[in-house]
Amino acid sequence: MQQPTSTSLRAYAKINLGLQIVRKREDGYHDIETIFHRVNLFDIVEVERSDTGNISIQTTHPEIPVDKNNLCYKAANLFYSEIGQRHGLHITIDKNIPVGAGLGGGSSNAAAVLHACNILFGYPLSEQALSKIALQIGSDVPYFLQNGSAYATGRGEILEYFDLELPYWIVLVYPRIHIDTKWAYQSFTPNHTLKNINLKSLVRENILQPRIWTNALRNDFEPVVFREQPVIMRIKETLIKSGADFALMSGSGSSVFGLYQDGTYAKEIAESLSEMYDVWITPPFFLPEPILSERKADA
């Protein structure tokens, strides 16, 4: 069977349904507990075999590096190291997911490149081997290798995938503020009065009772980020006042999302906030479709 010469994939953004920082580890990382869930916002990553022998990157975002510092470059380079071969590769990233937004855009792109490389070279690596590479790139890269939502522990790499069909409109707001994840972790101070809960059980058992989520689900980065950037807190408050049944900051920020049972409320607040911020809407029961196309040499 002829192998494709290029493939194009959708690299979706994620939100965090709760994010608890459990402890700081001896290796400097933090153990967390969270639920990753994809939303209808994606970059398009096209990966094409070339005759140059080099890895080249092109992107529509001016702030994203196109050298060895790009996570996609690292993904391709580690893939080649694992299979013991090296080929020319051109990566094009049509960027829609904002940078420093707590949406995992860079990690999603890197996972898309790993998938694409496996497709282009005849699936030489297992899912387990790809996950091992992904963790070397970043803690949440492994999540993006499979579809669905996932309950994540450890650094975020211990994953338990499960079906989570949210019956809500998701309004996602990016206030055009870049939050550095490293800074957020360094600035975090544990609140020992808060008790960690089992996020997966709470989310699944109370999926139709978002008010219970409001009382129990939290993002431990919110106090740190809200102090530094009060506008992010005000966006969350605006979503709740506009009829959101639940609202939370995603990841280490700066994006905030609201869940709405009423699509009219969701569309109205999205239109209102889009005058100042970047806003996206995900419909209820959304399911992503990752692969867009594959092209073979004679196509």
Secondary structure, DSSP 4 states (H G I P E B T S, - for coil): -PPPSEEEEEEEEEEEEEEEEEEE-TTS-EEEEEEEEEEEEEEEEEEEEESSSSEEEEES-TTS--STTSHHHHHHHHHHHHHT---EEEEEEE--SPTTSSS-HHHHHHHHHHHHHHHHTT--S-HHHHHHHHHHH-TTTGGGGSSSEEEEETTTTEEEEE-----SEEEEEE-S----HHHHHHH----TTSPP--HHHHHHHTTT-HHHHHHH--BTTHHHHHHH-HHHHHHHHHHHHTT-SEEEE-TTSS-EEEEES-HHHHHHHHHHHTTTSEEEEE-TT-----EEEEE-TT-
